Amino acid sequence: MAKLRKIEDERDARACLAAVRAAGGRIGTWARAHGVDGRSLNAWRENLTRASAGGRVDRSGRTPRAQLSPISPGLVELVAAPSVPSAARYALRIGTASIEFGDDFREETLRRVVAMLRSC
């Protein structure tokens, strides 16, 4: 498997995101097709979106901590999907927050929950 290219800077991120919009697809699909690390591109998208709301982005694509506005924790709706219960259980602890889930937990849902926790 070929190594995926990480997004280097804001210019690179904006060019790739424009190409995704022009293609009319999803970031992950476009990134895989073009040898780009989808997680890197998505992180840049999130940080550029946050920056456009009034902050700035540094070379690494992160919004400096001082520029982040405090965000109150919000409610994340979790919808249970019918599945076979998992015997394995995992606990993810971030600061004082804790999330417990099993192998049957959807990756998409976990990403949404972790993103909400990061905003705290």
C-alpha positions as CSV (number, residue, x, y, z in Angstrom):
1,M,0.0,0.0,0.0
2,A,1.4,3.4,-1.0
3,K,2.0,6.0,1.7
4,L,-0.5,8.7,1.7
5,R,0.7,12.3,1.3
6,K,0.0,14.6,4.3
7,I,-1.3,18.1,3.6
8,E,1.7,20.5,3.9
9,D,0.3,23.9,4.5
10,E,-2.8,26.1,4.2
11,R,-2.3,26.7,0.4
12,D,-2.1,22.9,-0.2
13,A,-5.2,22.3,2.0
14,R,-7.2,25.0,0.2
15,A,-6.3,23.7,-3.2
16,C,-7.2,20.1,-2.3
17,L,-10.5,21.2,-0.7
18,A,-11.4,23.2,-3.8
19,A,-10.7,20.1,-5.9
20,V,-13.0,18.1,-3.6
21,R,-15.8,20.7,-4.0
22,A,-15.3,20.7,-7.8
23,A,-15.5,16.9,-7.9
24,G,-18.7,17.0,-5.8
25,G,-17.7,14.1,-3.7
26,R,-16.6,13.3,-0.2
27,I,-13.2,14.2,1.3
28,G,-12.3,10.6,2.1
29,T,-13.2,9.3,-1.4
30,W,-11.3,12.1,-3.2
31,A,-8.3,11.8,-0.9
32,R,-7.9,8.1,-1.5
33,A,-8.2,8.6,-5.2
34,H,-5.5,11.2,-5.2
35,G,-3.0,9.6,-2.7
36,V,-3.8,12.2,0.0
37,D,-4.2,11.4,3.7
38,G,-7.9,12.0,4.3
39,R,-7.5,12.6,8.0
40,S,-4.9,15.3,7.4
41,L,-7.2,17.0,4.8
42,N,-10.2,16.8,7.1
43,A,-8.2,18.2,10.0
44,W,-7.2,21.2,7.8
45,R,-10.9,21.6,6.7
46,E,-12.0,21.7,10.3
47,N,-9.3,24.2,11.3
48,L,-9.9,26.4,8.3
49,T,-13.6,26.5,9.1
50,R,-12.8,27.4,12.7
51,A,-10.4,30.0,11.5
52,S,-12.9,31.6,9.1
53,A,-15.1,32.2,12.2
54,G,-12.5,34.7,13.4
55,G,-9.4,32.9,14.4
56,R,-6.2,32.2,12.5
57,V,-4.4,29.0,11.5
58,D,-0.7,28.3,12.0
59,R,1.6,26.5,9.5
60,S,0.7,23.1,10.9
61,G,-3.0,23.7,10.3
62,R,-4.0,24.2,13.9
63,T,-5.8,27.1,15.4
64,P,-3.6,28.5,18.2
65,R,-5.1,27.7,21.6
66,A,-5.4,31.5,22.4
67,Q,-7.5,32.0,19.3
68,L,-10.1,29.3,20.2
69,S,-13.3,30.6,21.6
70,P,-14.6,28.6,24.6
71,I,-17.3,26.2,23.5
72,S,-19.8,24.7,25.9
73,P,-20.2,21.0,25.8
74,G,-23.2,20.1,23.7
75,L,-25.5,17.1,23.4
76,V,-24.4,14.5,20.9
77,E,-27.3,12.3,19.7
78,L,-26.4,8.7,19.6
79,V,-28.7,6.4,17.7
80,A,-28.4,2.7,18.4
81,A,-28.1,0.5,15.4
82,P,-29.4,-3.0,15.6
83,S,-26.4,-5.3,15.8
84,V,-25.0,-8.3,17.6
85,P,-23.8,-7.2,21.0
86,S,-20.0,-7.1,21.4
87,A,-18.3,-9.0,24.2
88,A,-15.4,-6.6,24.2
89,R,-15.8,-3.3,26.0
90,Y,-13.5,-0.3,25.8
91,A,-13.3,2.8,27.9
92,L,-11.8,6.1,26.5
93,R,-10.9,8.7,29.1
94,I,-10.1,12.3,28.1
95,G,-9.6,14.5,31.1
96,T,-12.6,13.9,33.3
97,A,-14.8,12.6,30.5
98,S,-15.2,8.9,29.8
99,I,-16.8,7.0,26.9
100,E,-17.5,3.3,27.0
101,F,-18.1,1.4,23.8
102,G,-17.8,-2.1,22.2
103,D,-16.6,-3.5,18.9
104,D,-20.1,-2.9,17.5
105,F,-19.8,0.8,18.1
106,R,-19.8,2.8,14.7
107,E,-16.5,4.6,13.9
108,E,-18.5,7.6,12.6
109,T,-20.3,8.0,15.9
110,L,-17.1,7.7,17.9
111,R,-15.5,10.4,15.7
112,R,-18.5,12.8,16.4
113,V,-18.3,12.2,20.1
114,V,-14.5,12.7,20.3
115,A,-14.8,15.9,18.2
116,M,-17.4,17.2,20.6
117,L,-15.0,16.4,23.5
118,R,-12.1,18.1,21.9
119,S,-14.1,21.3,21.6
120,C,-14.4,21.4,25.4
